[in-house]
Amino acid sequence: MPTPILVLNCGSSSVKYQMIDVDSEAVLASGLVEKIGLGDGNITHKTNGAEYRIDENIEDHTEALALVTRAFKTWGPPIESAVAVGHRTVHGGETYRETTLITDAVIQGLTELAGLAPLHNPPAIDGIKAAQTALPNVPHVAIFDTAFFSTLPAEAYTYAIDRATAEKYHIRKYGFHGTSHSYVSKKAAEFLGLDLGAINQIVCHLGNGASVSAIRGGVAVDTSMGLTPLAGLVMGTRSGDIDPGVFAYLEREAGLDAAAVDTLLNKHSGMAGLADGSSDFRDLWTKVEAGDAHAALALDVYIHRLVSYIGSYLAVLGHTDLLVFTAGVGENDERIRARVVDRLAGFGIRLAAARNTPRNRVPTLISSDDSTVKVLVIPTNEELAMARETYQVIRAAR
Ligand code: ADP
């Protein structure tokens, strides 16, 4: 008996969805609504190997969810077959430390947290309300990007700023991409037949957004993202770590206000900022091969920052069993993996070049047999992880 779960990931102008049978792990349908509120919207819906599309103006998330419902009705499978809906919710703040059944009180709580993630939480709340209207008879569940990192010790999550200000405004490290770090670390242990509780791992989630985590016995003890997903590694368009003095400096010298600096650091920095607009690693390598010095430096900075974090987490963990790569760059870009691991030779961490193949779709061991740390590529699957978490919550609530 299949158990279909609908998982939704609502951005400000998009909705990504999948209907997944958690028993067989089969994707029954998937789709994407784009350009919500931008005048020329569209939906693509995939099921049974076919892809369908509707182009029409989509005003808001209510219309987007109505279109998703229509797509399921027209092309299948029946949306009513979903036993629950899981909603990706970026920021759980200090309130939501685990996957949570959505009630009116939870919606109110999320609304109060919107200030912590103004770009991410409001569209998620719109999506939840619209999905509850479209599917009123099934439980809805919120899965938080921050939840996996609620176990960080105080020494790792506390910023060294005035305590009263930090407490009043809830300023601390929260961490993001938790669903992926959690899924991938469990999968890595399972793949090697190891007891998750007995091993330490460093997980590098390298996509457009990127973060690295230190995981001791399955429990997160540090991560590179912070109060917001801007901290840590160099990303597609985000700067990652930078001297916080840059805000006052740019205000004084360039006349930029906080909002302008925020946009600069989030949208016009990272690889795109360094390499004249290129944030996709395939483009970056093409540029490097053509002799582009900006792209070459961008890659050097990216590798340097990542290696610095891995080195730091080797020290935090004391003993590390696994180094795991995942997400778009981590899974596909063997050159990045090779350059990172080359820099870790002093720790006895070594790749087997023949195992370090591009575009890994399945879990793969890529280290040499004599490496002190096993290096793996584990494809992430945030949608499946969300579907499983949703199912666990509704089973527990029954
Ligand atoms: P997100 O979910 O954060 O948007 P992904 O995890 O899908 O991002 O990663 C997207 C990135 O993965 C792209 O920007 C690109 O840089 C990188 N990527 C995808 N395929 C390849 C490839 N074959 N080689 C190198 N990089 C790739």
Boltz pocket constraint, residues with backbone or C-beta under 6 A from the ligand:
constraints:
  - pocket:
      binder: B
      contacts: [[A, 206], [A, 207], [A, 208], [A, 209], [A, 236], [A, 279], [A, 280], [A, 281], [A, 282], [A, 327], [A, 328], [A, 329], [A, 332], [A, 333], [A, 359]]
      max_distance: 6.0
